[in-house]
């Protein structure tokens, strides 16, 4: 197996182990619920025949309620039942460590979420601002230079300018929200003005560079056309022949 194949297999194994442990940890609240003894007694309904059949009716109702409970449990109940049907040794050596790992992961995620949620919100805001800037930039550049493909529009220099603009807007939004008490009332106006400035800082230099490139390419193209040699045709009364005369510029 190649080195990349080993890395892929290791990544898949870690992902599978994490998913299995988190799933097991969510199915059982305590180890005691995970490790009942084998052959646990099940509920047995003793039915006595009678003339009116009342006991039969009660048993039928109990079976219907059990079926309804099983259906409501869905996949979660099915997984719990399958795990509890495993041998006790398997549950002790395999399922219990998975449950412990899943419980630790769930507890760590629950403790970190209040700290990460503001950060994730800021990251999502930055990503959204960047997507909006890129879309507006492509639309504006396409309107001015419709012959250019999108790949050339989004050059490295333009993308760097757009990323810096989105980061500056996100940072300004975070700072103003902290130091300006009435920022929420003027937030839309401030972000709209900042969006226009960031877009202009990326679009105007790109337009100037592209215009300069086209102006420089135009004389070179014209010069190449004027340097083409001329072809003269001579007739001597019997036959004709062509002579290519270089262009002297006179």
C-alpha positions in Angstrom: 0.0 0.0 0.0 1.3 3.4 -0.9 1.9 6.2 1.6 -1.2 8.1 0.4 -3.3 4.9 0.7 -2.1 4.3 4.3 -3.0 7.9 5.2 -6.5 7.5 3.6 -7.1 4.3 5.4 -6.0 5.7 8.7 -8.2 8.8 8.3 -11.2 6.6 7.4 -10.5 4.4 10.4 -10.4 7.4 12.8 -13.6 8.8 11.3 -15.3 5.5 11.6 -14.2 5.0 15.2 -15.3 8.5 16.1 -18.7 8.1 14.5 -19.2 4.7 16.2 -18.2 6.0 19.6 -20.4 9.1 19.4 -23.3 7.0 18.3 -22.8 4.6 21.2 -22.4 7.3 23.7 -25.7 8.9 22.6 -27.6 5.6 22.8 -26.8 4.8 26.5 -26.7 7.3 29.3 -24.9 5.1 31.8 -22.7 1.9 31.6 -25.4 0.1 33.7 -27.8 0.6 30.8 -25.3 -0.9 28.4 -24.4 -4.0 30.4 -27.4 -5.9 31.6 -26.9 -9.6 32.3 -27.5 -12.0 29.5 -30.8 -13.7 29.5 -32.5 -10.9 31.3 -36.0 -11.9 32.0 -38.6 -10.7 29.6 -42.2 -9.8 30.3 -44.3 -12.9 30.0 -48.0 -12.6 29.7 -50.0 -15.5 31.2 -53.3 -15.8 29.5 -56.1 -17.9 30.9 -58.9 -18.8 28.8 -62.3 -17.6 30.0 -65.7 -17.5 28.6 -65.7 -13.8 27.8 -62.1 -13.7 26.5 -61.2 -10.6 28.5 -57.7 -11.8 29.1 -57.1 -12.3 25.4 -58.3 -8.8 24.7 -55.8 -7.4 27.4 -52.9 -9.3 25.8 -53.8 -8.0 22.4 -53.8 -4.5 23.7 -50.4 -5.0 25.4 -48.9 -6.4 22.2 -50.3 -3.4 20.2 -48.8 -1.0 22.7 -45.4 -2.8 22.5 -45.4 -2.6 18.7 -46.4 1.1 18.8 -43.5 1.8 21.2 -41.0 -0.1 19.0 -42.1 1.8 15.9 -41.9 5.2 17.7 -38.4 4.4 18.9 -37.2 4.1 15.3 -33.6 3.5 14.4 -32.4 4.5 17.9 -34.4 1.7 19.5 -33.3 -0.8 16.9 -29.6 0.0 17.5 -30.0 -0.3 21.3 -31.7 -3.7 20.9 -29.0 -5.0 18.6 -26.2 -3.8 20.9 -27.9 -5.4 24.0 -28.2 -8.7 22.1 -24.4 -8.9 21.7 -22.6 -11.3 24.1 -21.5 -9.7 27.4 -17.8 -10.1 26.6 -18.2 -8.1 23.4 -20.1 -5.4 25.2 -17.4 -5.3 27.9 -14.4 -5.2 25.6 -15.7 -3.3 22.6 -18.9 -1.4 23.2 -18.0 -0.1 26.7 -14.8 1.6 25.5 -16.7 3.0 22.5 -19.3 4.4 24.9 -16.6 5.9 27.1 -14.9 7.6 24.2 -18.2 8.9 22.8 -19.1 10.3 26.2 -15.8 12.1 26.5 -16.2 13.6 22.9 -19.8 14.7 23.6 -18.8 16.3 26.9 -15.9 18.1 25.3 -18.0 19.3 22.4 -20.7 20.5 24.8 -18.2 22.4 26.9 -16.4 24.0 23.9 -19.5 25.0 22.0 -20.3 28.1 24.0 -16.7 29.3 23.3 -16.7 28.3 19.7 -20.1 29.5 18.7 -19.1 33.2 18.6 -15.9 32.4 16.7 -17.9 30.2 14.2 -20.4 33.0 13.7 -17.6 35.4 12.8 -16.0 32.9 10.5 -19.4 32.3 8.8 -19.9 36.1 8.5 -16.4 36.5 6.9 -17.1 33.6 4.4 -20.5 35.2 3.4 -18.9 38.6 3.0 -16.1 37.1 0.8 -18.6 35.2 -1.4 -20.7 38.4 -1.9 -17.6 40.4 -2.7 -16.4 37.8 -5.3 -19.8 37.7 -6.9 -20.0 41.5 -7.1 -16.5 41.7 -8.5 -17.1 39.2 -11.2 -20.3 40.9 -12.2 -18.6 44.3 -12.4 -15.5 43.1 -14.2 -17.7 41.1 -16.7 -19.7 44.2 -17.5 -16.5 46.1 -18.4 -14.6 43.3 -20.0 -17.1 40.8 -21.3 -14.5 38.9 -23.4 -12.4 37.9 -20.4 -13.1 34.5 -18.8 -13.9 34.2 -15.1 -10.5 32.5 -14.5 -8.6 35.6 -15.7 -10.9 37.9 -13.8 -10.2 36.1 -10.5 -6.4 36.4 -10.6 -4.3 36.0 -7.6 -3.9 39.7 -7.1 -7.7 40.3 -7.3 -8.4 37.4 -4.9 -5.9 38.7 -2.3 -7.6 42.1 -2.5 -11.0 40.6 -2.0 -9.9 38.5 0.9 -8.3 41.5 2.6 -11.5 43.5 2.0 -13.7 40.8 3.5 -11.4 40.4 6.5 -11.4 44.2 7.0 -15.2 44.4 6.9 -15.6 41.5 9.4 -13.0 43.0 11.7 -14.6 46.4 11.6 -18.0 44.9 12.2 -16.7 43.1 15.3 -14.9 46.2 16.7 -17.7 48.7 16.0 -20.2 46.3 17.7 -18.1 46.4 20.8 -17.2 50.1 21.1 -20.2 51.8 19.5 -23.4 51.5 21.5 -25.7 52.5 18.7 -23.9 50.5 16.0 -26.9 48.1 15.4 -29.0 51.0 14.1 -26.3 52.1 11.6 -24.9 48.6 10.9 -26.5 48.2 7.5 -25.3 51.6 6.3 -21.8 51.1 7.6 -21.5 47.6 6.0 -22.9 48.8 2.7 -20.4 51.7 2.5 -17.5 49.4 3.5 -18.7 46.8 0.9 -18.5 49.5 -1.8 -15.1 50.6 -0.7 -13.7 47.0 -0.6 -15.2 46.2 -4.0 -13.7 49.4 -5.5 -10.3 48.7 -4.0 -10.3 45.4 -5.9 -12.1 46.3 -9.1 -10.5 49.7 -9.9 -6.9 48.4 -9.9 -7.9 45.4 -11.9 -9.6 47.6 -14.5 -6.5 49.8 -14.7 -4.2 46.9 -15.1 -6.3 45.3 -17.8 -6.7 48.5 -19.7 -2.9 49.1 -19.6 -2.3 45.6 -20.8 -4.6 46.1 -23.7 -3.1 49.4 -24.7 0.4 47.9 -24.6 -0.7 44.9 -26.7 -2.3 47.1 -29.4 0.8 48.8 -30.8 2.7 45.6 -30.7 0.0 44.0 -32.8 -0.1 46.9 -35.2 3.7 46.8 -35.5 3.7 43.1 -36.3 1.1 43.8 -39.1 3.1 46.7 -40.6 6.3 44.6 -40.7 4.8 42.1 -43.1 6.7 42.1 -46.4 4.9 43.3 -49.6 4.5 41.0 -52.6 5.0 42.5 -56.1 4.0 40.8 -59.3 6.1 41.4 -62.4 5.2 40.4 -66.0 7.8 40.1 -68.8 5.3 39.4 -71.6 5.8 35.7 -71.4 5.4 34.8 -67.7 4.8 36.4 -64.4 6.7 36.1 -61.1 6.3 37.4 -57.6 8.9 39.3 -55.6 8.6 39.8 -51.7 9.9 43.3 -50.8 10.4 43.9 -47.0 8.5 46.9 -45.7 10.9 49.8 -44.9 8.5 52.0 -43.1 8.9 54.9 -45.6 
